[in-house]
């Protein structure tokens, strides 16, 4: 599959791949960022692929809206949308590779971008030649060589006007810095390209040396003990998850900070918890909005084990099939045979207000733990149980009205326990 924007590099790539005898499929994403110009690019690619008899897939996306929803820059939002769709197409069509038109000048621009960000060898080495199914065969070719090829073969292409604006750092590097370097030293680009090759080799060697340690981190559930870490290992690990060099340096400097420090990249978050770094993907939705409403009938229906969690509007009632937990629940009349188990909750049914609510902890949540008199914050209660911050966010609470009646799998509320005056009880057992 050839990613084709209609620009010079992608048109040259499509022409070359077809000339070399590859069976090609083209993909064009309209990001809806440049109005009529975006539509012009799409129309050009459609006409080009029709003329060359190349199957084409086109997708239109609202990049600005996606960026706002996900809290991303426009550039990163476009990148996420593009690569996610490319991989989806590749998988659906059973294709061998996704071929991209990045060239040597793009690689050098990336070198300076990462240099200004304080990147290590991996970032300075530039754009990967091959990364999974992504292949970039033109990284050894300059922009001028591509333009010469197009001119010699009388091939048309479209220009993206945003490439000539000084609004973006990459454009400033392309339009101002690189011409100045070429003026000072005509061979600057070639020299930088050679240095990148050396950096790439050094990074590959370092990655190979650190491979056993990185494998252990993965086997331990993306957990790295501070005592076992080095700054180079931390960089090799976290740079894979979009943490930049500046942030990784800050994480390293704060490795002995109090537990609870949280760091975020655009895709992942890292928690320092009791001398360990814990890594996970950033949640796609706010945990506090994951709410289930349960009637008396609902709570006694069996829910499937490990069912996918679903976010509900505050007014929408959950069906038992959507529940993220699996339990058995039943109402009992006296006499009661109470068991002592964290997995079982015996609640005074006469005090319960239905529908019950199942949700994650929120700031300020508190209850009276069974066996105690005073209220305790849920956060403090879970801290006493050695819950890490990520585990706290994933804990479940069962509520009656505004009252927390059960920290699921841990302890019920003293206010809702079965007593000598209880006439009807609800027994819930986690499975």
Secondary structure as the mmCIF struct_conf table of DSSP 4:
data_model
#
loop_
_struct_conf.conf_type_id
_struct_conf.id
_struct_conf.beg_label_comp_id
_struct_conf.beg_label_asym_id
_struct_conf.beg_label_seq_id
_struct_conf.end_label_comp_id
_struct_conf.end_label_asym_id
_struct_conf.end_label_seq_id
STRN STRN1 UNK A 2 UNK A 3
BEND BEND1 UNK A 6 UNK A 7
HELX_RH_AL_P HELX_RH_AL_P1 UNK A 8 UNK A 19
TURN_TY1_P TURN_TY1_P1 UNK A 20 UNK A 21
STRN STRN2 UNK A 25 UNK A 30
BEND BEND2 UNK A 32 UNK A 32
BEND BEND3 UNK A 34 UNK A 34
TURN_TY1_P TURN_TY1_P2 UNK A 35 UNK A 35
HELX_RH_AL_P HELX_RH_AL_P2 UNK A 36 UNK A 52
TURN_TY1_P TURN_TY1_P3 UNK A 53 UNK A 53
STRN STRN3 UNK A 55 UNK A 60
HELX_RH_AL_P HELX_RH_AL_P3 UNK A 63 UNK A 70
TURN_TY1_P TURN_TY1_P4 UNK A 71 UNK A 71
HELX_RH_AL_P HELX_RH_AL_P4 UNK A 74 UNK A 93
TURN_TY1_P TURN_TY1_P5 UNK A 94 UNK A 94
BEND BEND4 UNK A 96 UNK A 96
STRN STRN4 UNK A 98 UNK A 99
HELX_RH_AL_P HELX_RH_AL_P5 UNK A 104 UNK A 116
TURN_TY1_P TURN_TY1_P6 UNK A 117 UNK A 118
HELX_RH_AL_P HELX_RH_AL_P6 UNK A 121 UNK A 124
TURN_TY1_P TURN_TY1_P7 UNK A 125 UNK A 125
BEND BEND5 UNK A 127 UNK A 127
BEND BEND6 UNK A 129 UNK A 129
STRN STRN5 UNK A 130 UNK A 131
TURN_TY1_P TURN_TY1_P8 UNK A 132 UNK A 133
STRN STRN6 UNK A 134 UNK A 135
TURN_TY1_P TURN_TY1_P9 UNK A 137 UNK A 140
BEND BEND7 UNK A 141 UNK A 141
HELX_RH_AL_P HELX_RH_AL_P7 UNK A 143 UNK A 152
TURN_TY1_P TURN_TY1_P10 UNK A 153 UNK A 154
HELX_RH_3T_P HELX_RH_3T_P1 UNK A 161 UNK A 164
TURN_TY1_P TURN_TY1_P11 UNK A 166 UNK A 167
BEND BEND8 UNK A 168 UNK A 168
HELX_RH_AL_P HELX_RH_AL_P8 UNK A 169 UNK A 172
HELX_RH_PI_P HELX_RH_PI_P1 UNK A 173 UNK A 177
HELX_RH_AL_P HELX_RH_AL_P9 UNK A 178 UNK A 184
TURN_TY1_P TURN_TY1_P12 UNK A 186 UNK A 187
HELX_RH_AL_P HELX_RH_AL_P10 UNK A 188 UNK A 219
TURN_TY1_P TURN_TY1_P13 UNK A 220 UNK A 221
BEND BEND9 UNK A 222 UNK A 222
STRN STRN7 UNK A 223 UNK A 225
HELX_RH_3T_P HELX_RH_3T_P2 UNK A 226 UNK A 228
HELX_RH_AL_P HELX_RH_AL_P11 UNK A 231 UNK A 238
HELX_RH_3T_P HELX_RH_3T_P3 UNK A 239 UNK A 241
TURN_TY1_P TURN_TY1_P14 UNK A 242 UNK A 242
HELX_RH_AL_P HELX_RH_AL_P12 UNK A 245 UNK A 253
TURN_TY1_P TURN_TY1_P15 UNK A 254 UNK A 256
BEND BEND10 UNK A 257 UNK A 257
HELX_LH_PP_P HELX_LH_PP_P1 UNK A 258 UNK A 258
TURN_TY1_P TURN_TY1_P16 UNK A 259 UNK A 260
STRN STRN8 UNK A 262 UNK A 264
BEND BEND11 UNK A 266 UNK A 267
STRN STRN9 UNK A 268 UNK A 273
TURN_TY1_P TURN_TY1_P17 UNK A 274 UNK A 275
STRN STRN10 UNK A 276 UNK A 281
HELX_LH_PP_P HELX_LH_PP_P2 UNK A 282 UNK A 283
BEND BEND12 UNK A 284 UNK A 285
HELX_RH_3T_P HELX_RH_3T_P4 UNK A 287 UNK A 289
STRN STRN11 UNK A 291 UNK A 294
HELX_RH_AL_P HELX_RH_AL_P13 UNK A 296 UNK A 299
TURN_TY1_P TURN_TY1_P18 UNK A 300 UNK A 300
BEND BEND13 UNK A 301 UNK A 301
TURN_TY1_P TURN_TY1_P19 UNK A 305 UNK A 306
HELX_LH_PP_P HELX_LH_PP_P3 UNK A 307 UNK A 309
TURN_TY1_P TURN_TY1_P20 UNK A 314 UNK A 315
HELX_LH_PP_P HELX_LH_PP_P4 UNK A 316 UNK A 319
HELX_RH_3T_P HELX_RH_3T_P5 UNK A 320 UNK A 322
BEND BEND14 UNK A 324 UNK A 325
STRN STRN12 UNK A 327 UNK A 333
BEND BEND15 UNK A 334 UNK A 335
TURN_TY1_P TURN_TY1_P21 UNK A 342 UNK A 343
STRN STRN13 UNK A 344 UNK A 348
HELX_RH_3T_P HELX_RH_3T_P6 UNK A 349 UNK A 351
BEND BEND16 UNK A 354 UNK A 355
STRN STRN14 UNK A 356 UNK A 359
TURN_TY1_P TURN_TY1_P22 UNK A 363 UNK A 364
STRN STRN15 UNK A 366 UNK A 367
STRN STRN16 UNK A 369 UNK A 369
TURN_TY1_P TURN_TY1_P23 UNK A 370 UNK A 371
BEND BEND17 UNK A 373 UNK A 374
STRN STRN17 UNK A 376 UNK A 377
HELX_RH_AL_P HELX_RH_AL_P14 UNK A 378 UNK A 384
TURN_TY1_P TURN_TY1_P24 UNK A 385 UNK A 386
HELX_RH_AL_P HELX_RH_AL_P15 UNK A 389 UNK A 394
STRN STRN18 UNK A 397 UNK A 400
TURN_TY1_P TURN_TY1_P25 UNK A 401 UNK A 402
STRN STRN19 UNK A 403 UNK A 407
TURN_TY1_P TURN_TY1_P26 UNK A 408 UNK A 410
STRN STRN20 UNK A 411 UNK A 412
STRN STRN21 UNK A 413 UNK A 413
HELX_RH_3T_P HELX_RH_3T_P7 UNK A 414 UNK A 416
STRN STRN22 UNK A 417 UNK A 417
TURN_TY1_P TURN_TY1_P27 UNK A 420 UNK A 421
STRN STRN23 UNK A 424 UNK A 430
#
